[in-house]
Amino acid sequence: MAAAGHDREADSAEEIRAPLVFMCQGCSSIVGDSFAWVCSDESSNSLTLHAVPDSVRVMCNEDTGDEELHTSRDRRDFGSTFAQLQCCKCDDVLGKLYRSTPRRLDTVRDMYTLDVSKIISYELGRGASREGLEDIMSLSTADALQSDIVKLQNMVLVLNEKIELLEQNTIQKSSTDTDGESSATGASRHARKKRRP
């Protein structure tokens, strides 16, 4: 079973070879691209971007012009405060801009979280598809990648320290061997001088 899951992940990674463009399902306006990728969440069926084009707006109160903030009662993001994101062309609600979140959702705070069911994707060089969105949901989050990078950096530092220690020991051993040979050579010369009449 594990091998099948691994193959599926490998297939997903191989299928996405070019940047993705995300479009509003209602009017096909471009609402983002994979260059702004932050993370995805399968449980909420959403993907999060750090930037969106002007074709996406944050819904505001018509009287005050301030963001129209809502507090979530949904189990997945309970207590979070967010403003809704809207397509400028067709006025469809596309997702959320979280302003306050529980600690486990800090990654998406002040980012643009799009509802996957409200968008379609276009892979450059291929065409529009809904399958690309399913594939992108399996990509790592920025936090997971950062954690992996830190682990690799620590491993490299530890290995570097071990290599330096081995080099120092090798140099010390070489100099000890060289010193031993020189003193032995010097002693044999001294012995030869004493034997000569």
Salt bridges, closest charged atoms under 4 A:
GLU67 OE2 - ARG99 NH2 2.52
GLU68 OE2 - HIS70 NE2 3.85
ASP74 OD2 - ARG76 NH2 2.89
ASP77 OD2 - LYS96 NZ 3.08
ASP91 OD1 - ARG57 NH2 2.44
ASP106 OD1 - ARG109 NH2 2.43
ASP110 OD1 - ARG99 NH1 2.83
GLU123 OE1 - ARG126 NH1 3.36
